[in-house]
Amino acid sequence: PSPAITEADAVRMALARPAVTELVDGNIDAARGDAVEAGLWSNPLLSYSREQVLDGGAAGADDYVTLSQEFDLGGRRALRGRAGRKRVHAAEHEGAWTRAGIAAEARRQFHDALHATGRVRAAEAWLARVDEAAKVVGQRTAAGDTSAYDHRRLLRERASAEAKYREESAALEVARARLAGVLGILDPSGLVVAGALLPDGPPPEADVLLERVAQRPDVKALAAEAVAAGLERRAASRGWVPDLTLLGGMKTTQVGDDRGWGFVAGISMPLPVASHGQGEAARASGRARLAVGRRDLLLSEAMGETFGLQAQGIGLSEAARVFRRDAVEPSEDLARTAEAAYRAGEVGVLELLDAWRSVLDASLQVLDLEVSARRARIELDRTVGEDAR
C-alpha cells in the first residue's frame, strides 16, 4: 500500500505543481516586464531624406541623415519606473496570497479526506460487530440455544450496517478524488491520509491575530498598488514640463557635378497648452483611492471575521473534547456491558443493538465536531494569512 501522507505533505505537493509556479511566476514576470518598459529611455530616431530639384537641364539634390533623441526633462520616466517596481512588489504579494489560498484548500481537502476515513472506520467497526454477532447467534439458533428472532434481527441490522459502510466508503472516494485533484495526482485510489482532525492547541490571542491580518500579502499588494498609482499621479502632474527633442546630422548638396556638405541641428518641444497630463493624473489618483479603499475594507472585514472564527474554533474544539470524554468513551463502556449482559441472558438483542448504535452515533458525531473545529482553524489561518508565512 502507498505510504500515508500528512497535512504538511499535502500542502507541499499542492504548491509543487507546475501550474502553480506558472500562475504565480507568470504574473510577476509580466509586472517586471511592464516595470522595465516604463523606466526605459525612448529610442533614438535615425532618419534619411532626399530632396531633389529639377531646373531645366541642371538637377540639384539635398540629402539629409539625422539622429534625434527625446529627453524627459520632468523626471516622469524615473517616477513611472518606480511605479512599475512597486507593481512588481504587488505582484509578488499577490503570488504569496495565491499560494496561501492553494495551501488552505489543500489543508481543507486533506482533513475532509481524513474525516471521511474516520467515518468509514466507525461504520466498519459497527459492521464487524454486527457481522460477528450474527454468525455467533446463527450458530446458537441452529443449536436451539437462542430464538430465531434474535438471528433475524441481527441479519436485518447487518444489512443496515453494510449499507452505511458502503455509503461512507463512497463519500471517502469522493474526498480522495478531490484531494488528489488539489495535489495533482491522477489516480486517487491509493491515496491514504494520516493525522489528527482536532487542532493542536488553541489559536493565538486576538492582538496577535490582528497584527497578522495587517501583514497579509493581499493587504500589502493593495498598499503597493496605492503607492504605484501615487507615483504615476506625480509623473502625470509634471505634464506641464515638455519633453525636449534634440536633432543632429549631416546634409549634402549636389548641383550638377558640384557637391557640398554641412551639418544639421535642431531642437523641438511640444507646447503643453491644451493637454498637460490632467487626464492621466486624474486616472492615477482614482486608482490610488480605489486601492486604499479596497485595502481598508479588506482589513475591516478580515478583522471582524477573525474574532468570529477564533471564538468558533475554540468553542468547537472544546465541544469535541468534552463530547469524546462524556459520550464516546461511556458509549464504548456501555457496549461492552451490554455484550456481557447479552451473553448472560440479562438483556435482549434490541438492547445490544441499541448499545452498538450509540457507539456508532457518538463516533460519527465527535468526528463531525472535530472536522468542524479543524475547518474553523483553517479558515482562521487563511483569514490572518498564516498559510502565507
C-alpha positions, 0 to 999 in steps of 0.5 A: 500500500502507498505510504500515508501522507500528512497535512504538511505533505499535502500542502507541499505537493499542492504548491509543487505543481507546475501550474502553480509556479506558472500562475504565480511566476507568470504574473510577476514576470509580466509586472517586471516586464511592464516595470522595465518598459516604463523606466526605459529611455525612448529610442533614438530616431535615425532618419534619411531624406532626399530632396531633389530639384529639377531646373531645366537641364541642371538637377540639384539634390539635398540629402539629409541623415539625422539622429534625434533623441527625446529627453524627459526633462520632468523626471516622469520616466524615473517616477513611472519606473518606480511605479512599475517596481512597486507593481512588481512588489504587488505582484509578488504579494499577490503570488504569496496570497495565491499560494496561501489560498492553494495551501488552505484548500489543500489543508481543507481537502486533506482533513475532509479526506481524513474525516471521511476515513474516520467515518468509514472506520466507525461504520466498519467497526459497527459492521464487524460487530454486527457481522460477528454477532450474527454468525455467533447467534446463527450458530446458537439458533441452529443449536436451539440455544437462542430464538430465531428472532434474535438471528433475524434481527441481527441479519436485518441490522447487518444489512443496515450496517453494510449499507452505511459502510458502503455509503461512507466508503463512497463519500471517502472516494469522493474526498480522495478524488478531490484531494488528489485533484488539489495535489495533482495526482491522477489516480486517487485510489491509493491515496491514504491520509494520516493525522489528527482532525482536532487542532493542536492547541488553541489559536493565538490571542486576538492582538496577535491575530490582528497584527497578522491580518495587517501583514497579509500579502493581499493587504500589502499588494493593495498598499503597493498598488496605492503607492504605484498609482501615487507615483504615476499621479506625480509623473502625470502632474509634471505634464506641464514640463515638455519633453525636449527633442534634440536633432543632429546630422549631416546634409549634402548638396549636389548641383550638377557635378558640384557637391557640398556638405554641412551639418544639421541641428535642431531642437523641438518641444511640444507646447503643453497648452491644451493637454498637460497630463490632467487626464492621466493624473486624474486616472492615477489618483482614482486608482490610488483611492480605489486601492486604499479603499479596497485595502481598508475594507479588506482589513475591516472585514478580515478583522471582524471575521477573525474574532468570529472564527477564533471564538468558533474554533475554540468553542468547537474544539472544546465541544469535541473534547468534552463530547469524546470524554462524556459520550464516546468513551461511556458509549464504548463502556456501555457496549461492552456491558451490554455484550456481557449482559447479552451473553448472560441472558440479562438483556435482549438483542434490541438492547445490544443493538441499541448499545452498538448504535450509540457507539456508532452515533457518538463516533460519527458525531465527535468526528463531525465536531472535530472536522468542524473545529479543524475547518474553523482553524483553517479558515482562521489561518487563511483569514490572518494569512498564516498559510502565507508565512 
